[in-house]
Amino acid sequence: MEAALSFIISALILVGIVWLQISLSKKENKWLGLIIPLLFFLFSIMSVLGYSMYSTTTSTSVLEAIDGVIVNKETIEAQTENLSNGEILTTIIPVFIVTNIPTLVFLIIYSSFRKKKKKNLELQKMNIQDLE
């Protein structure tokens, strides 16, 4: 039941974001339609930059209970292998591409509605010129 509810809520959020993107893309100000793609692009940058946080060190704590009190007996920190640039890139590039899929989808929505808006404005100008 919880999974179905989570799915429904996620679907509603997705539909709401798509609706917001469409309505922002139809506005006169062309920059408004770029807000959501920019947010998703920043998210992808953060996910790539966050990779370094998980690839440098590991830490292990050994806890022991002495007379009912938990004591941190020892902490072991180990430096992981230094990864080569090629290994880092083979990990980061797919993450960057996958996290930019929503960015591309929202840019496609933006460009399609802006083209339609531009075409309608040109038709209105032609109609006005025909009336004169």
N, C-alpha and C positions, 0 to 999 in steps of 0.2 A: 504494500500500500504506500509506503514511504517513497519507494522508487518511482511509482506512478505519479505521485504528487510532485516529486522533484523534477520529473520529466515535464510535467505540465507547466510548472513554474518557469523552468528553463526555456521552454518553447514560447511562453508568453513574453519573457524578457527578450528573446531573440526577435520575435515579431515586433515588439515595441521599438527595439533599436533600428530594425529595418524601416519601420514606419517613420521614425524620427529622421533617419537618413534621407528618405524620399522627400519628406516635407522640407527639410533644410536645403536639399538640392534644388527644390522648386523656387526658393526665395530669390529676390532680386540680387542680394549680396552673394557673390559667387564664393566668398570665403567661408560662409556658414556651412556649406555642404562638405567642406574639407575637414571639419572638426572631428567627426567620428573616425575617418581614416587616419587622421593624425594621432588620435588617441591609441588606436590599435597598433600603429607603427611604433609609437613610444613604448607600448607594452612589449613589442617584439625586441626592441633595443634593450629594455630592462631584462628580459629573459636571457638574452645573449650575455649581457654584462654580469648577470647573476651566476653564470656558469663558473666564473673564476672563484666564487665563494665556495663552491662545492668540489673544486678540483685541486686545492693546494694542501690542506692538512686534514688529518683525521685525529680524533681525540677519543680516548677510552678511559672511563673512570671505573675503578674497582671499589665497591662499597662493602663495608663489613659491619655487622652489628656486634657491638661490645656492650654487654650489660644492658641490652634493650635500646641502646643509642646507636643510630646509624652514623658511622664515621667514614669519611672519604680516605681510604687507606693509601691509594696512589692514583695518580693521573698520568696516563701515558699519551704523549703527543708524538705523532710520527709525521714526518714530511713524506708525502706521496712522491712517486717518481716525477721527475720533471718531464713533462710531455713536450714533444717536438711541436714545432709550428704546424706541421702537416697533420698531426694527430688532433691538435686543437681545432684546426679548420674543419677536419672531417666530422667533428662533433658539433661545432658551432653553426656551420652553414645549413645543415638540415633543420636545426632548431629555428634559425632565422627564417628559412623558407616556409616552414609549417606555420610559424606564428604570424607570418605576413599574409596568409590566405584570406583572413577576414579583411585585411587592409585592401587587398586587390578586389575583393567582392564589393566592398563599399565604394571604391574608386570607380568600378564599372557602373554601379548604380548612379553615382554622381555624374559621370560623363554622359550616360545615356539620357538622364533627365535634363542636363544642361544643353545637350544637342537638340533635344525636342523643344526646349524653351527657346533656343536661338532660332530654330526653324520657324516656330510660331511667330516670333517677333519679326522675322523677315517677311513672312506672309502678310502680317498686319501692315508693314510698311508698303508692300506692293499694293495691297488693297487701298490704302490711303492714296497712293500715287495714281491708281486707276480712277479714283473718284474725282481727282482734280482736273 
